Amino acid sequence: MTEWNLHHKILTAAGILAALGVIYGVVKADRIARIGSGYKAKITCSEIFVAGRDGPEVIRREFLGMPATMKQIHVNVDYEAKTVRATGPIGLGGIKAIYRDGYGCTLANAGRVGLLPAVKQSRTTSAPWPLARPISGEALEYVDYGSVDYALTQAFEENVAQHRSFLVVVDGKIVDEMYADGFNEDTPLLSWSMAKSVTTTLVGAAVHQGYLDVAAPAPVPEWEGDPEKSQITWNDLLRMQSGLEFEEDYEKPRSEINRMLFERPDAGGFAAQSDIAHDPGEVWSYSSGTANIIARTLRQVLSEQGVDFYQFARDALFEPIGAESFVLEPDASGSFVGSSFAYATPRDWARLGQLYLDQGVWDGVRVLPEGWSDYVASPTDASDGQYGAQFWLNHDGTDGRTRFIPGLPKDVYFMSGHEGQYVLVVPDKNLVMVRMGMTRGRSPLPEIGPLFRDVYDAIGYGGDRDRG
């Protein structure tokens, strides 16, 4: 072989390797961009077409404080078709979010979305919340209205924590509520992980109607015949003690949580493929994947009995409590993303909290099984008292961990979502507090906890309530 031929072959091989390296780099960059594009397309779509917010305002402000790379992702809103397409630099990671009436927005992962039946119109019109205010309603003598209003006014004037709404309900009546500019009592707001509490509530409604038993193994299709996974019960999943591995890391672009929410068409199916690392009940591990396994499996169980999941949610839960603003957003396969994507007005989030405060009964009608409120609020052993069944608890830990909200009793239990979405159920004062906002880039509770405490301290012990 001549020296020229040898050099030619070396250069050709090097060129091929370089080309492969470029291709690999582009593919890798596309996959990373796809996560950011998915996030931006989904949130933009939902905030415009579900929450009804101004499009340019959403695009300009909703992603502030996020990594600088998000600025490189361009969104295009088609207001007529009600779609949002997002793409990264040089067209990488392109993805579309599609809005459908009654179902909100769905990422068209794999280029398509599953067909869902048309939403049936509500049979009833929800009664408005009764007010307990000195001017517009019957005042409650055991509420210090001045202190409540002062606490909320100070919080919203400074608004360091970026509150969007705060609602106070005592004895089933609205005592006070406040909204930031651009939001009001009719604005549906995103749950993030408060959706997990919606998911467990739907499981409770299904238990009440005899569709499943939480003590039984969850019939996940991928687990059939697996000697370990087939033993995982509904209770194990609800309490996040299934033993399944799941990477709950939002900071890592290609983590399992990010791929599940913003890339994969079947969130629950993706999570169901997780490896098992521990025996069920042995280790508590917070996992959004678990919540999506529950939502997907509940949809399957209902379907096998001729019941549509979304119609069931409306008929068995939302209509009975008058919370008709709820929108449960599905993944591309058609299953509710039960870990993260529910929208409702603050007042309807309060209705859900009130349902738990009233032990699963609304206006004399039982919606959840007897004892379900106690079930979700009972500590999961392996969690050291901090978690129940898709609800967080305010218990102190045995290892010196202090309760999440100092100054509030340990029997408080609450829904909690990313960036500071909270619904607190406070039994000893027959109190529900709802806080929605966007406390980004820091832990929300240290900033919001004092406001919860100030409101709690302003509520007395009057009335005929049993204080225990």
N, C-alpha and C positions, 0 to 999 in steps of 0.2 A: 504494500500500500504506500502510495506517495505521501510526502509530508503534506501536500496540498489537500489530498483526499482526507487525511486524518484530521486536519484542522477543520475542513468542511463538515465532517461528521460531528466533531465536537461542538462546533458552532450551531449546527442544526439541532443537536440534542439540547444544547443550552437554550436555544430559542424555544423549543417545545416546552422545556421545563419552565421557562419564564412565562410562556403563554398560559400554561397550566396554573402557574402561580397567580397570574392576573385573574384567570377565570375563578380560581378558588377564592381569591380576595373579593372579587365582585359578588360571588354567591354568598360569602360570609357577610359582606356589607349589606347585601339585600335582605338577608335574614334578620340582621340587627335592625335595619331600617323598617322592616315590616312590623316589628313590635311598636316602635314609635308611631308609625303611620296608623296602625290599628287603634292605638290609644287615642290619637288625635281625631281620627275619623269618627270613632264611636262616641266620644264625649261631645264633640261638636254637633253631631247629628242629634243626640239626645237632648242637649241643652237648648237647641233651636226648636226641634219639632215635638219634643215631649214637654219640656219645661216652658216652652213658649217665649224664650228670651230673644233679645235682639241679636241677629247673626254677627254683624261686625263687632259688637261688644263682646260676644263670646270668644271670637277668634282673637281679639285684641287682649283680653284680660284673663281668660280661663286658664291659660298655660304659663302665666307669670310665675317666676320662682322655680321653674322646672329646669333640668339640664339644658345648656345652651344648644345642644343638638336638636332640641324640639323646634327651635326657630328655623331650622333648615327644612322642616317638613311643611310642605305647602298643602293647603286644603282648598277644595273647590266645592262650593255649595250649589246644588241644583234645587232651587226652591219649588219649582213646578213638580219635578219628579220626587222631591223629598229624599234626596240622596246626598251623601258627602263622600268625596274621593280625596284621599290624602296620599302624597308621594314624597319620598325623600330626595336627596340630591341626585341629579342626573337621572331622575325617574325611578330610583331604587325603591323597593318596598311598597309599591302601589297597592292600595286596598280601598274598597268601597263599603260604606255603611248605608243601609237601606231602612227607611222608616215605613212601618205599616201600622194602620189605625188599630189601637187596642193592644199592640205588641211592642210599641216603641221601636228602637233601632237595633239592628243586627248587623254584625260584620259578615260580609259575604266571603268568608274564608272558603277556599277551594272554588271560588267564583260563583257560588250559588247559595241560596237559602232554602230551607225546607218549607214546604207548603203548610199553612195552618188555616183552620176554618175561620170564616168571617166571625167577628165578634158580635154576639147577640146584644141587643140593647138592654139596658138595665130595666128590671121590672118595677123598681121603686125609686123614689127620690129621697135621698137621705135627709133626715131631720137635722136642722142646724144645731150646733153645740149650744147648750144653754150658757148664758153669761152670768158670772157672779162678780159684778163690778159696782162700785158706788154710784155711778151715773147711769150706765146702760143696762144694769141688771140688779138682781137681789144680792146685796153685799153679804159676805160671810164675816161674822163678828170675830172669828178667830184668825183672820188674815190681816196682817199689817200691810195694807195696800201701799202706803207711802214708802216703806222699806223695799218692797218688791219692785215698785216702779223706779225708785232711785237706783237700785242695783242694775236693772236692765238699761236704764237711760245712760248711766255711767259707762257700762260695757259697750253700748252701741255708739256713744259719742267718741270714745277713744278708739274702739274697735281694733285694737292691736291684734286680737285673736281672729279677726275677720269673720265675725258672726254674720250669718245671713238671716237666721230667725231664732227666736226663743219663745217658748210657749209654756205657760204654767196652768195646770188643771188641778183643782182641788174639789173633792167630792163630786167629780164628774162635771164640773163647771169651769169654764175658762175664767181664770182670775186676771191674767195679764198675758199679752203677747206683743212682740216687737219684731220689726223687719228692717233689714238694711235697704238702702236705695236699690231699686230694680227688682225687689222681691216683695211678695205680699201673701196673704192667706190662701190665694188661689194658685200659687206657683208650686208645681211638683218639684221636689228636690231629690237628688240621688242618694241612695242608701249607702253605697259601697257595702261594707261587711254587715250592716244592719240587715241586709238581705238574708243572712244566715238565720236570723230570728224569724223572718217571714217564712223561711223554709221549714223551720221546726214547727211553726204554727200551723202550716198546711199539713204536716205529718200528724199533728194533734187532731186536726179536723178529720183527717182520714181515719185515725184511730177511733174517734167518736162515732163515725158512721160505719165502723166494722170492716174497713178495707185492709187493715194490717195490724200486726201486733209488734210493738217495739222490742219485745224480748226475742223475737224470731230472727233467724238469719236473713239478711237483706238479699233478695233474689237478683243479684247483679249477674247478667248473662255471662260476662267474661270469667266469673268465678266458679261457674258450675263445674263440679268435678275436682276443683282445687282443694286439697285436704286442709289447707290453712285458711285461705280467703273465704271459702264457703261457710266458715264458722263465724264470720264477722256479722254481728247483729245490727239491727237498726239503732239500738241503744249505743253500741260501740261507735257507730258513725256519728250519731247526734252529740255524743260526748267527746268526740275527737280522740278516742282511745282505740282506734282500729288496728294500730300497729303498722299501718302503711307509711312508707316513706313519701315525703313530698317537700319540695324545695320552695318555701314561702319567703322568697327574697326578691323584693321589688327593685332593689338597686342594681341587680345583675340583669342586663337586658335579655339574656336568653335563659333565664331561670324557668322552672316549671310553671310557676304562677303566671308569669308574663306570657309564656307560650300558650298556656291554657286559655287565658282571657282574650288574647289579642291575635292569635295565630291559628289555633286549632278549631275546626268546625264543630267538634263534639267535646265540650269541656268535661262532662262527666265520664265519657268513654276514655278520654285521655288520662284522667286521674285514676280510673279503675285499673289501668295497666301498671300502676305503681307497684314496686316490690314491697314485700312485707318484711319488716325488720324486727318486730316484736310480737309477742302473743297479744291478742286483743285484751284490753283492760289493764295491761301492764304499764304502759307509758302514755302520758298525755302529750299530744303534739298538735299545735294549732295548724290547721290545714284548710285552705279554701278548696282544695281538691275534694276533700271529704264532703263539703256542703254540696258540691255539684254532682257527686255520686248519689247523694240523697235525692236531690231534685230530679235527676234523670230517672232513678229507679222508681220514685213515686209516680212519675208520669207513666212509666211502663206498667206498674201495678194497676193504676187506674184504667189505663187503656185496655188491659186484658179483661177488665170487667165492664167495658163499654162506656167508660167515663172519660171525657176530655179533661186534661189537667187544668187548662186555663178556665174552662167553664166551671169546673169544680171550685177553683179558687174564688171565682166571683160568687157562685151560688152558696158555697159552704162557709165563706169567711167574709169577703169584702162587702157584699150586699147586706148581710145580717147586721153588721156593725156600722153600716152607712159610710164605709171608707171606699167610695167608688172612684177616687182619683188614682188608685194603685195601678201601676203598669209593671208587669213582670216581663223583662226583656229576655228573649231567647237567644241561644247560639244558633249557628247556621243549621244544625241538625233539628232545631225546633224545641229543644229543652231549655227551660228557664235556667239562666245563669244564677243559680241559687246562692252563690257565694257573694255576689257583688252588684247586680244590676236590677234594682227595684226603684221605682220613682213613686212618690206620693207627696201630697201637701203636708205641711207640718201638722195641721189639724187632724189629718187622717193617720199620720204616725202616732199622734196622741191617742186616737181611738184604739189603735192596736195595743198601746200601753195600758189604756183603761180596761180593755178586755182582760188583760192579765191581772190587773189590780182587782177586778171583780170576779176572779176565779173562773174565767172562761164563760161567763154568762153576760149577755147583752139584752137589756130591756126585757128581762124575764125569760129569755130563750137561751138555752145552753148551746154554745158554739164549739167549745173544746171539752174534752173529757173531764169529769170530776177529778181533781187532784193534778191536772196538767200544769197549772201555775207553780205548784210546789215541786213538780218533777223538774221543770226547766231551771228552777232556782235552787235545786239541791246540788251540793258540791260534787263534782267528779273527783273520786278519790285520788287519782294520779295527778290531778292538777294543783294540789296543795290549796284547795279551796278557792281558786280564782275563777273557775269555770263550771257552768252547769251543763245544760243541753242547748247549745247554740246561743246562750246568754252568758254575759260576764257577771261575776259576783263581787261584792264589796267586802269579802272576808280578809282578815289578816292572815298571813302565811305562818306556818309553824317554824319557818327558818328565819324569822325576823322581817319578812317582807310585809310592808305596811299596806293597808287597804288602798284601793285606787283613788277613792275620794275621801280623804280625811275629813272628819266632822259630820259625815253621814253614817247612819247605822249599817251594821254588817248585813242586815236582811235586805238591803237595797240590791236589786239586780237590774241589768240594763243591756240594751242593744248598743252596739258600738261599731262605728264605721270609720274608714280611712279619713284623715284630715278633720276629724272631730264631729262626726255625726253620732248623736246620742238620743236614746229614749230611756229615761230613768223611771223605774217603778219603785215607789217609796211607800211601802205598806203602812208604816206607823203614822203617817200623816195623810193617808188616802190621797197621795200626791203623784202626779205624773209631770215630768219635765222633759221637754223636747228642745234640743239644740242642734241646729244645722249650720254649717259654715265651711270654711276652707282654711284651717290652720295648717299651713303648708310648711314643710321643712323642719318641723319640730314636734315634740310630743304635745298633743292638745290638752290632755287632762291637767297638767300643772297650771295651765293658763285658764281653763274653763272651770276647774274644780272649785275655786273660791266663789265663783258666781253661783254654782249649784248650792254651795253651803250658805251663801247669803240669802238665797230664796228659801231654802229649807228652814233657816232660822226665823224667817218672817212668817212662817205658818205655825199657828198655835195648835191647841189640842181640843178645840170646841166640838160641838155637835154630839151625835150619839154613837160615834165610832168607837170600836173596840181597840184599845191601844195595846193590848197584850202585855 
